[in-house]
Amino acid sequence: MLDDARDESVPLTRSAQVAVIGSGPAGATLALALSRYADVLVIESGGLEDDPETARLYEGESIGIDYSLVDTRARRLGGSSHLWSGWCTPFDPLDFAERPWVEHSGWPFGTETLAPYYADAAHLLNLNNAVFDAAGTLSRIGVAAPRLDPLETVLSLWRFGLPTARFGESSTIRAMTAAQVHVLCHASVVDIRLDSSHSQVRELVVRSTDGREGRISADFVVIACGGIETPRILLNCRSQVSYGIGNAHDNVGRFFMEHPHAELASVPPIDDDWYECATRKGIDVAQHPFILAFGVPPARQIEERILNARAHFYLPPTGSGPMARLGVFMEQAPDPDSRITLGKARDRLGMLRARLNWKLGKLDEYSAQRTGALLATQLKRMGVQHERIEPPYFANRKAVTYTSHHIGTTRMTNDRERGVVDSSCRVHDIDNLFVAGSSVFPTASWANPTFTIVALALRLAAHLRELIAPEAKRDMLQ
Ligand SMILES: Cc1cc2nc3c(=O)[nH]c(=O)nc-3n(C[C@H](O)[C@H](O)[C@H](O)COP(=O)(O)OP(=O)(O)OC[C@H]3O[C@@H](n4cnc5c(N)ncnc54)[C@H](O)[C@@H]3O)c2cc1C
């Protein structure tokens, strides 16, 4: 059932067992997975189409490295999946570990916890399976792998779903309707009201852009509004707690991370089949596209004390010559001063706008330069006669571009003083409030976030199912 909050006949004051705020990959996945066990209401600020007035709710200030808060996300049913390019890859095991040279690193669990959910996430993202074995994929399609030293270079894959999953399109809406998920569009959550002990969400205040208002109560509430909007909502909820909900230790909005991208070199064409799979999308045996990526292996990252990264080849826009480019996608180190706070201006719903201070630090720059240097040597071994490897200097902000990934701003840790949510993604000290999305990632990996967002949303759905229907078997998607 799809309701429009602007329609006078639609009641805005209602209740549900689970209220999911936001319908992007995180919220839609969670709602679909839970619909078998619970009465689920999705509250979505946007509608079926892009709408400039709703998009303006995303406007805010950027006071650090220049960043667009509007172009990097979509405020409509399906969220930013309308904009995403579909690059999927899982986190590496080392990404979850506490690394002494990366302050604030370490997840409360490891890759083995996410593995079963990656398998289901692959299904939802139309990837066929969750196999990301680069050498095996090349061998299955009869392409000789590049000659690389496995102690110095790791070969990885980005894979692309067929078709690219867009969660606001008719297939998801049909699936939600069939699963009896209620979706309330054009309704923005503007406040979260707690009970008198401040340990339970009592109700959500929702508003439409044309001034209707309602109150929604639910046994469980999940905020799935993306890595900028989720902290913005929590910080705006000051009607009962002056510092915002979940922010007793001033962690909400901190540790904003991106995947900075820098160009390293120009590369003349290489007469090798693997190069085709690196510059253009290769096609695996199940006809799914993939792209090769080149990284520094975990043991060398530990030795060099650098962040994770992957270099990749890409073709510049047509007309700029035959040279391909070599670029690097970097993990960004968690930094409490790279953060989202609230500005002074308000949006038309009365919420204070976000102010983003995106910062990169010394470890980010050093890791990009060192990765570039290490891979330069290895690429030469592989016969890549690159013209120059230009070390990216992040202090020169022009050398860095961003990739529209918003990570880390409600970080997960079991120590309530050092983060916002616990290992089950529950906001510390609030029994029935959860967060889904990349804002909970304590570290960012080199991996594009959506595959892991969907896997984590499925894990959260399994956790909520245990609380709501403990007798039910694990069959989240089928
Ligand atoms: C150009 C571009 C390319 C990208 N390419 C890739 C890629 O190749 N690979 C990859 O992994 N990722 C990519 N991404 C990132 C990817 O789109 C996001 O990681 C993903 O969409 C995040 O999902 P989410 O559900 O957490 O948040 P979102 O998709 O941002 O969804 C949040 C939802 O919350 C709603 N909402 C916000 N505020 C409120 C409120 N107050 N009340 C109610 N609802 C609200 C929004 O309308 C939206 O529907 C790309 C992004 C962009 C912009």
The ligand as an SDF file (V2000), in Angstrom:
LIG
                    3D

 53 58  0  0  0  0  0  0  0  0999 V2000
   26.1750    9.3380   -8.3750 C   0  0  0  0  0  0  0  0  0  0  0  0
   26.2660    8.2350   -7.3540 C   0  0  0  0  0  0  0  0  0  0  0  0
   26.8820    7.0440   -7.6970 C   0  0  0  0  0  0  0  0  0  0  0  0
   26.9930    6.0210   -6.7410 C   0  0  0  0  0  0  0  0  0  0  0  0
   27.5660    4.8510   -7.1190 N   0  0  0  0  0  0  0  0  0  0  0  0
   27.6950    3.8520   -6.2100 C   0  0  0  0  0  0  0  0  0  0  0  0
   28.2740    2.6100   -6.5880 C   0  0  0  0  0  0  0  0  0  0  0  0
   28.6260    2.3890   -7.7450 O   0  0  0  0  0  0  0  0  0  0  0  0
   28.4010    1.6480   -5.6270 N   0  0  0  0  0  0  0  0  0  0  0  0
   27.9820    1.8480   -4.3410 C   0  0  0  0  0  0  0  0  0  0  0  0
   28.1320    0.9480   -3.5080 O   0  0  0  0  0  0  0  0  0  0  0  0
   27.3970    3.0150   -3.9710 N   0  0  0  0  0  0  0  0  0  0  0  0
   27.2430    4.0190   -4.8690 C   0  0  0  0  0  0  0  0  0  0  0  0
   26.6350    5.1840   -4.5050 N   0  0  0  0  0  0  0  0  0  0  0  0
   26.1730    5.3210   -3.1020 C   0  0  0  0  0  0  0  0  0  0  0  0
   24.8060    4.6420   -2.9010 C   0  0  0  0  0  0  0  0  0  0  0  0
   23.8360    5.2770   -3.6950 O   0  0  0  0  0  0  0  0  0  0  0  0
   24.4490    4.7240   -1.4160 C   0  0  0  0  0  0  0  0  0  0  0  0
   25.4400    4.0140   -0.6920 O   0  0  0  0  0  0  0  0  0  0  0  0
   23.1050    4.0840   -1.0820 C   0  0  0  0  0  0  0  0  0  0  0  0
   22.0620    4.6160   -1.8360 O   0  0  0  0  0  0  0  0  0  0  0  0
   22.8040    4.3280    0.3960 C   0  0  0  0  0  0  0  0  0  0  0  0
   21.6120    3.6800    0.7320 O   0  0  0  0  0  0  0  0  0  0  0  0
   20.7650    4.1140    2.0010 P   0  0  0  0  0  0  0  0  0  0  0  0
   19.4880    3.3800    1.9390 O   0  0  0  0  0  0  0  0  0  0  0  0
   21.5960    3.9750    3.2140 O   0  0  0  0  0  0  0  0  0  0  0  0
   20.5290    5.7000    1.8280 O   0  0  0  0  0  0  0  0  0  0  0  0
   19.7910    6.4940    0.6620 P   0  0  0  0  0  0  0  0  0  0  0  0
   19.8470    5.7610   -0.6040 O   0  0  0  0  0  0  0  0  0  0  0  0
   20.3800    7.8540    0.6990 O   0  0  0  0  0  0  0  0  0  0  0  0
   18.2720    6.5610    1.1260 O   0  0  0  0  0  0  0  0  0  0  0  0
   17.8650    7.3740    2.2020 C   0  0  0  0  0  0  0  0  0  0  0  0
   16.3490    7.5870    2.0980 C   0  0  0  0  0  0  0  0  0  0  0  0
   15.9040    8.3110    3.2510 O   0  0  0  0  0  0  0  0  0  0  0  0
   14.9400    9.2720    2.8570 C   0  0  0  0  0  0  0  0  0  0  0  0
   14.9050   10.3190    3.8830 N   0  0  0  0  0  0  0  0  0  0  0  0
   15.8690   11.2330    4.1530 C   0  0  0  0  0  0  0  0  0  0  0  0
   15.4870   12.0010    5.1740 N   0  0  0  0  0  0  0  0  0  0  0  0
   14.2660   11.5820    5.5680 C   0  0  0  0  0  0  0  0  0  0  0  0
   13.3680   11.9860    6.5920 C   0  0  0  0  0  0  0  0  0  0  0  0
   13.6380   12.9830    7.4360 N   0  0  0  0  0  0  0  0  0  0  0  0
   12.1890   11.3170    6.7160 N   0  0  0  0  0  0  0  0  0  0  0  0
   11.8700   10.2890    5.8860 C   0  0  0  0  0  0  0  0  0  0  0  0
   12.6920    9.8720    4.8900 N   0  0  0  0  0  0  0  0  0  0  0  0
   13.8890   10.5130    4.7490 C   0  0  0  0  0  0  0  0  0  0  0  0
   15.4430    9.7290    1.4980 C   0  0  0  0  0  0  0  0  0  0  0  0
   14.4210   10.3400    0.7410 O   0  0  0  0  0  0  0  0  0  0  0  0
   15.9470    8.4310    0.8850 C   0  0  0  0  0  0  0  0  0  0  0  0
   14.9370    7.7630    0.1740 O   0  0  0  0  0  0  0  0  0  0  0  0
   26.4880    6.2090   -5.4290 C   0  0  0  0  0  0  0  0  0  0  0  0
   25.8450    7.4180   -5.0990 C   0  0  0  0  0  0  0  0  0  0  0  0
   25.7290    8.4130   -6.0440 C   0  0  0  0  0  0  0  0  0  0  0  0
   25.0370    9.6930   -5.6610 C   0  0  0  0  0  0  0  0  0  0  0  0
  1  2  1  0
  2  3  1  0
  2 52  2  0
  3  4  2  0
  4  5  1  0
  4 50  1  0
  5  6  2  0
  6  7  1  0
  6 13  1  0
  7  8  2  0
  7  9  1  0
  9 10  1  0
 10 11  2  0
 10 12  1  0
 12 13  2  0
 13 14  1  0
 14 15  1  0
 14 50  1  0
 15 16  1  0
 16 17  1  0
 16 18  1  0
 18 19  1  0
 18 20  1  0
 20 21  1  0
 20 22  1  0
 22 23  1  0
 23 24  1  0
 24 25  2  0
 24 26  1  0
 24 27  1  0
 27 28  1  0
 28 29  2  0
 28 30  1  0
 28 31  1  0
 31 32  1  0
 32 33  1  0
 33 34  1  0
 33 48  1  0
 34 35  1  0
 35 36  1  0
 35 46  1  0
 36 37  1  0
 36 45  1  0
 37 38  2  0
 38 39  1  0
 39 40  1  0
 39 45  2  0
 40 41  1  0
 40 42  2  0
 42 43  1  0
 43 44  2  0
 44 45  1  0
 46 47  1  0
 46 48  1  0
 48 49  1  0
 50 51  2  0
 51 52  1  0
 52 53  1  0
M  END
$$$$
